[in-house]
Amino acid sequence: MQPAESEELVDRIRDTLRTIVDPEMGSNIVDLGLIYDIAVQDGGVVRVTMTTTIKACPATTFLKEAVQNCVWYVPGVEYAEVRLTYEPPWTPEMMLEASIAQ
C-alpha cells in the first residue's frame, strides 16, 4: 500500500470511528482523544491503539469490540486488531489535543 493510500485509509477509519460514542461521556471516542494510534500495514492489516477514560471503565469491552467491528467494515481493511493501553493515561486535555490534530 502506498503512503497516500495508507493515509487515506487512516482518515476513513478515523471518520468511521466517530460513530462510536462513549456511553458515559456522551461524545465520540475520536474527539474524546481515546484513539491513540491507527497503523495500517501491508495487506490491509490495521492496528488501533486506544484507551478508556479510566482503567476500570465499565464500557471497556463494549468500546474495544465496537472499534474492532467498526474498523473491520471499512473498505480496504482485511484485518483489524485493537490494543488497549493506559500509557499515557487519558486526561481531559486529550480532547483538546484530538481536536487540534484534525
C-alpha positions as CSV (number, residue, x, y, z in Angstrom):
1,M,0.0,0.0,0.0
2,Q,1.4,3.4,-1.0
3,P,1.8,6.1,1.7
4,A,-1.0,8.2,0.3
5,E,-3.4,5.2,0.2
6,S,-2.4,4.3,3.7
7,E,-3.1,7.9,4.9
8,E,-6.4,7.9,3.1
9,L,-7.4,4.7,4.8
10,V,-6.4,6.0,8.2
11,D,-8.6,9.1,7.6
12,R,-11.6,6.9,6.6
13,I,-11.1,4.7,9.7
14,R,-10.9,7.8,11.9
15,D,-14.1,9.2,10.4
16,T,-15.9,5.9,10.9
17,L,-14.7,5.6,14.5
18,R,-16.5,8.9,15.1
19,T,-19.7,6.9,15.1
20,I,-18.8,5.2,18.3
21,V,-20.0,7.2,21.3
22,D,-18.6,6.6,24.8
23,P,-21.8,5.9,26.8
24,E,-20.5,7.6,29.9
25,M,-19.0,10.7,28.3
26,G,-21.7,11.2,25.5
27,S,-19.1,12.1,22.9
28,N,-17.4,10.1,20.2
29,I,-14.2,8.3,21.0
30,V,-12.1,10.1,18.4
31,D,-13.0,13.6,19.7
32,L,-12.5,12.4,23.3
33,G,-8.9,11.5,22.4
34,L,-9.4,7.8,23.2
35,I,-7.8,6.7,19.9
36,Y,-4.0,6.9,20.3
37,D,-2.9,5.4,17.0
38,I,-4.1,3.9,13.8
39,A,-1.4,1.9,11.9
40,V,-2.0,0.4,8.5
41,Q,0.3,-2.4,7.4
42,D,0.6,-4.2,4.1
43,G,-2.4,-6.4,3.2
44,G,-4.9,-4.1,4.8
45,V,-3.9,-5.1,8.4
46,V,-4.9,-2.3,10.8
47,R,-3.8,-2.0,14.4
48,V,-5.6,0.5,16.6
49,T,-4.2,1.6,19.9
50,M,-6.8,3.1,22.2
51,T,-7.6,3.8,25.8
52,T,-10.6,4.4,28.1
53,T,-11.2,7.4,30.4
54,I,-10.3,5.2,33.4
55,K,-8.8,1.8,33.9
56,A,-11.9,0.3,35.5
57,C,-14.2,1.7,32.8
58,P,-17.4,-0.4,32.7
59,A,-17.6,0.2,28.9
60,T,-14.1,-1.1,28.1
61,T,-15.3,-4.4,26.5
62,F,-18.1,-2.6,24.6
63,L,-15.7,0.1,23.2
64,K,-12.9,-2.3,22.3
65,E,-15.3,-4.6,20.4
66,A,-17.1,-1.6,18.8
67,V,-13.8,-0.3,17.5
68,Q,-12.7,-3.7,16.1
69,N,-16.1,-4.2,14.4
70,C,-16.2,-0.7,13.0
71,V,-12.7,-0.8,11.6
72,W,-13.2,-4.2,10.1
73,Y,-16.0,-2.9,7.8
74,V,-14.1,0.0,6.4
75,P,-13.3,-0.8,2.7
76,G,-9.6,-1.7,2.3
77,V,-9.3,-3.3,5.8
78,E,-8.7,-7.0,5.7
79,Y,-7.9,-7.5,9.4
80,A,-8.4,-5.3,12.5
81,E,-6.6,-5.6,15.8
82,V,-7.4,-3.3,18.8
83,R,-4.8,-2.8,21.5
84,L,-5.9,-1.3,24.8
85,T,-3.3,0.8,26.7
86,Y,-3.2,3.1,29.7
87,E,0.1,4.6,28.8
88,P,-0.2,7.5,28.8
89,P,-3.2,7.7,31.0
90,W,-6.2,9.6,29.4
91,T,-6.8,13.1,30.7
92,P,-9.5,15.6,29.7
93,E,-6.7,17.7,27.9
94,M,-6.6,14.9,25.3
95,M,-10.0,16.1,24.0
96,L,-8.3,19.4,23.0
97,E,-5.3,17.6,21.5
98,A,-7.6,15.4,19.4
99,S,-9.5,18.4,18.1
100,I,-6.2,20.2,17.2
101,A,-4.9,17.1,15.4
102,Q,-7.9,17.1,13.0
